[in-house]
């Protein structure tokens, strides 16, 4: 019985060992203060490579065309160049490239819009999405005058945290069972 439990403990230790997943995350930061119609509004797109070195990456962005008009995208301090591939209908993909690999967290890009909203109200202004999947993460509703949502979506993965919690739970269960069985014999 002891041999069986030891083998099971070893099996669970190795089968559930998962290499850490590198989760690339982007954050969208809205401008603060009161905004007025006709004003250029600059959104900041932050990046965190979670320790992975990259020479290029991309993130999608959507915006409400009846409230915002796309003006430009410029690089932040992480990648040498960024470009926007306008997809139409309030969507574009921002691609960043660099000749030297980038690793860490910083500003990926600054996106400038012109505020064209005609009156006050509440709406979702813009959001980031993974351009490799059709799922779009929308920003929480916020006022259009001033159109400065206080919290915007954070994209990324939490797989490594969930997998770590599952592995830790299985380890403690196996350790408890082993302690119980070994103590009885």
The 8 nearest C-alpha neighbors of each residue, nearest first, counted from 0:
[[1, 3, 2, 4, 180, 5, 181, 184],
 [2, 0, 4, 3, 5, 181, 180, 177],
 [3, 1, 5, 0, 4, 6, 7, 8],
 [2, 4, 0, 6, 1, 5, 7, 8],
 [5, 3, 7, 1, 6, 2, 8, 0],
 [4, 6, 8, 2, 7, 3, 1, 9],
 [5, 7, 9, 3, 4, 8, 10, 2],
 [6, 8, 10, 4, 5, 9, 3, 11],
 [7, 9, 5, 11, 10, 6, 4, 12],
 [10, 8, 12, 6, 7, 11, 5, 13],
 [11, 9, 7, 13, 12, 8, 14, 6],
 [12, 10, 14, 8, 13, 9, 15, 7],
 [11, 13, 9, 10, 15, 14, 8, 16],
 [14, 12, 16, 10, 11, 15, 9, 17],
 [13, 15, 11, 16, 12, 10, 17, 9],
 [16, 14, 13, 12, 11, 17, 166, 162],
 [17, 15, 13, 14, 12, 18, 166, 11],
 [18, 16, 15, 19, 162, 159, 163, 14],
 [17, 19, 20, 16, 159, 21, 15, 162],
 [18, 20, 159, 17, 21, 158, 163, 160],
 [21, 19, 159, 22, 18, 158, 17, 156],
 [20, 22, 49, 23, 19, 51, 50, 48],
 [21, 23, 156, 20, 155, 49, 24, 48],
 [22, 24, 48, 155, 47, 49, 21, 25],
 [25, 23, 155, 47, 154, 46, 22, 48],
 [24, 26, 46, 45, 154, 153, 47, 44],
 [27, 25, 153, 45, 44, 28, 46, 154],
 [26, 28, 44, 43, 151, 45, 29, 152],
 [29, 27, 43, 42, 44, 26, 30, 151],
 [30, 28, 42, 147, 148, 31, 27, 43],
 [31, 29, 42, 147, 41, 28, 40, 32],
 [32, 30, 147, 29, 33, 34, 149, 148],
 [33, 31, 34, 30, 147, 145, 146, 29],
 [32, 34, 145, 35, 31, 144, 147, 146],
 [33, 35, 145, 32, 144, 146, 38, 36],
 [34, 36, 38, 37, 33, 145, 144, 114],
 [35, 37, 114, 38, 115, 116, 34, 117],
 [38, 36, 114, 115, 113, 35, 39, 116],
 [37, 39, 36, 114, 113, 35, 40, 34],
 [40, 38, 113, 112, 114, 111, 41, 37],
 [39, 41, 112, 111, 113, 38, 114, 42],
 [42, 40, 111, 110, 30, 112, 109, 39],
 [43, 41, 29, 110, 109, 28, 30, 111],
 [44, 42, 109, 28, 27, 108, 45, 110],
 [43, 45, 27, 108, 107, 26, 106, 109],
 [46, 44, 106, 26, 107, 25, 105, 43],
 [47, 45, 25, 104, 107, 105, 24, 106],
 [46, 48, 104, 24, 49, 103, 23, 25],
 [47, 49, 23, 51, 103, 50, 102, 104],
 [50, 48, 47, 51, 21, 22, 23, 103],
 [51, 49, 48, 102, 103, 52, 21, 47],
 [50, 52, 48, 102, 49, 53, 21, 103],
 [53, 51, 102, 101, 100, 50, 54, 48],
 [52, 54, 100, 101, 55, 51, 102, 56],
 [53, 55, 100, 97, 96, 101, 99, 98],
 [56, 54, 96, 95, 53, 97, 57, 94],
 [55, 57, 95, 94, 96, 58, 54, 53],
 [56, 58, 94, 93, 95, 92, 59, 55],
 [59, 57, 93, 129, 92, 130, 128, 60],
 [60, 58, 92, 128, 130, 127, 129, 91],
 [59, 61, 127, 91, 126, 90, 128, 92],
 [62, 60, 90, 125, 126, 89, 127, 91],
 [61, 63, 125, 89, 124, 64, 90, 126],
 [62, 64, 124, 65, 66, 67, 89, 125],
 [65, 63, 67, 66, 89, 68, 62, 88],
 [64, 66, 63, 67, 116, 115, 68, 117],
 [67, 65, 116, 115, 64, 63, 114, 68],
 [68, 66, 114, 64, 115, 113, 112, 63],
 [67, 69, 113, 112, 64, 70, 114, 115],
 [68, 70, 112, 71, 67, 113, 111, 110],
 [71, 69, 112, 111, 68, 113, 72, 110],
 [72, 70, 111, 110, 69, 73, 112, 83],
 [71, 73, 110, 109, 111, 108, 83, 82],
 [74, 72, 109, 108, 81, 75, 110, 71],
 [75, 73, 108, 81, 80, 107, 109, 78],
 [74, 76, 108, 106, 107, 77, 109, 73],
 [75, 77, 106, 78, 105, 107, 74, 79],
 [76, 78, 107, 75, 105, 106, 101, 79],
 [79, 77, 97, 96, 80, 95, 76, 107],
 [80, 78, 97, 96, 74, 77, 81, 95],
 [81, 79, 96, 74, 95, 78, 97, 82],
 [82, 80, 95, 74, 94, 73, 96, 93],
 [81, 83, 94, 93, 84, 95, 72, 80],
 [82, 84, 93, 92, 85, 91, 94, 72],
 [83, 85, 92, 91, 86, 93, 82, 94],
 [86, 84, 91, 87, 83, 90, 92, 89],
 [85, 87, 91, 90, 84, 88, 92, 89],
 [88, 86, 89, 90, 85, 91, 84, 61],
 [87, 89, 90, 86, 64, 61, 62, 63],
 [90, 88, 62, 61, 87, 64, 63, 91],
 [91, 89, 61, 86, 87, 88, 60, 85],
 [90, 92, 85, 86, 84, 60, 59, 83],
 [93, 91, 59, 84, 83, 58, 60, 94],
 [92, 94, 83, 58, 57, 82, 59, 84],
 [95, 93, 57, 82, 81, 56, 92, 83],
 [94, 96, 81, 55, 56, 80, 78, 57],
 [97, 95, 55, 80, 78, 54, 79, 81],
 [96, 98, 79, 54, 78, 99, 55, 80],
 [97, 99, 54, 100, 96, 79, 78, 55],
 [100, 98, 97, 54, 101, 53, 79, 78],
 [101, 99, 54, 53, 52, 97, 98, 102],
 [102, 100, 53, 52, 54, 77, 99, 103],
 [103, 101, 52, 51, 48, 50, 53, 100],
 [104, 102, 48, 47, 50, 49, 101, 105],
 [105, 103, 47, 46, 48, 102, 106, 45],
 [104, 106, 46, 45, 77, 76, 107, 47],
 [105, 107, 45, 75, 76, 108, 77, 46],
 [106, 108, 75, 45, 46, 77, 44, 74],
 [109, 107, 74, 75, 44, 73, 106, 43],
 [108, 110, 43, 73, 72, 42, 44, 74],
 [111, 109, 72, 42, 41, 71, 108, 43],
 [112, 110, 41, 71, 70, 40, 72, 42],
 [113, 111, 69, 70, 40, 68, 39, 67],
 [112, 114, 39, 68, 67, 38, 40, 37],
 [113, 115, 67, 36, 37, 38, 116, 66],
 [114, 116, 66, 67, 36, 37, 113, 117],
 [117, 115, 66, 118, 114, 36, 65, 67],
 [116, 118, 115, 36, 119, 66, 65, 114],
 [119, 117, 116, 120, 144, 143, 36, 115],
 [120, 118, 144, 143, 142, 121, 117, 116],
 [119, 121, 143, 142, 118, 144, 122, 141],
 [120, 122, 142, 141, 143, 140, 119, 123],
 [123, 121, 140, 141, 124, 142, 143, 120],
 [122, 124, 140, 138, 125, 139, 141, 137],
 [125, 123, 63, 62, 122, 138, 126, 66],
 [126, 124, 62, 61, 123, 63, 138, 60],
 [125, 127, 137, 61, 138, 60, 136, 62],
 [126, 128, 60, 59, 136, 61, 58, 27],
 [129, 127, 59, 135, 136, 60, 130, 58],
 [128, 130, 131, 58, 59, 132, 127, 134],
 [131, 129, 59, 132, 58, 128, 92, 133],
 [130, 132, 129, 133, 128, 59, 58, 134],
 [133, 131, 134, 130, 129, 128, 135, 59],
 [132, 134, 135, 131, 130, 129, 128, 136],
 [135, 133, 132, 136, 128, 129, 130, 131],
 [134, 136, 128, 137, 133, 127, 129, 126],
 [137, 135, 128, 126, 127, 134, 138, 152],
 [138, 136, 126, 135, 139, 152, 123, 125],
 [137, 139, 151, 126, 152, 123, 125, 140],
 [140, 138, 123, 141, 151, 137, 150, 148],
 [141, 139, 123, 122, 121, 138, 142, 148],
 [140, 142, 148, 121, 122, 123, 139, 143],
 [141, 143, 121, 146, 120, 144, 145, 122],
 [144, 142, 146, 120, 145, 119, 121, 122],
 [145, 143, 119, 146, 142, 34, 120, 118],
 [144, 146, 34, 33, 143, 147, 142, 35],
 [147, 145, 143, 144, 142, 148, 34, 141],
 [146, 148, 145, 29, 31, 30, 149, 141],
 [149, 147, 141, 150, 146, 29, 151, 142],
 [148, 150, 147, 151, 29, 141, 31, 28],
 [151, 149, 148, 152, 139, 138, 28, 29],
 [150, 152, 138, 27, 139, 153, 28, 149],
 [153, 151, 138, 154, 27, 136, 126, 26],
 [154, 152, 26, 25, 151, 155, 27, 24],
 [153, 155, 24, 25, 152, 26, 156, 127],
 [156, 154, 24, 23, 22, 153, 25, 157],
 [155, 157, 22, 158, 154, 24, 23, 159],
 [156, 158, 160, 159, 161, 155, 22, 162],
 [159, 157, 161, 160, 156, 162, 20, 22],
 [158, 160, 162, 161, 20, 157, 19, 163],
 [161, 159, 163, 162, 157, 158, 164, 165],
 [162, 160, 164, 158, 163, 159, 165, 157],
 [161, 163, 159, 165, 164, 160, 158, 166],
 [162, 164, 160, 166, 161, 165, 159, 167],
 [163, 165, 167, 161, 162, 166, 168, 160],
 [166, 164, 168, 162, 163, 167, 169, 161],
 [165, 167, 163, 169, 168, 164, 162, 170],
 [166, 168, 170, 164, 165, 169, 163, 171],
 [169, 167, 165, 171, 170, 166, 164, 172],
 [170, 168, 172, 166, 167, 171, 173, 165],
 [169, 171, 167, 173, 168, 172, 174, 166],
 [172, 170, 174, 168, 173, 169, 175, 167],
 [173, 171, 169, 175, 174, 170, 176, 168],
 [174, 172, 170, 176, 175, 171, 177, 169],
 [173, 175, 171, 177, 172, 176, 170, 178],
 [176, 174, 178, 172, 177, 173, 171, 179],
 [175, 177, 179, 173, 178, 174, 180, 172],
 [178, 176, 174, 180, 179, 175, 181, 173],
 [177, 179, 175, 181, 176, 180, 182, 174],
 [178, 180, 176, 182, 177, 181, 175, 183],
 [181, 179, 177, 183, 182, 178, 176, 184],
 [182, 180, 178, 184, 183, 179, 177, 1],
 [181, 183, 179, 180, 184, 178, 177, 176],
 [184, 182, 180, 181, 179, 178, 177, 1],
 [183, 181, 182, 180, 1, 179, 0, 178]]
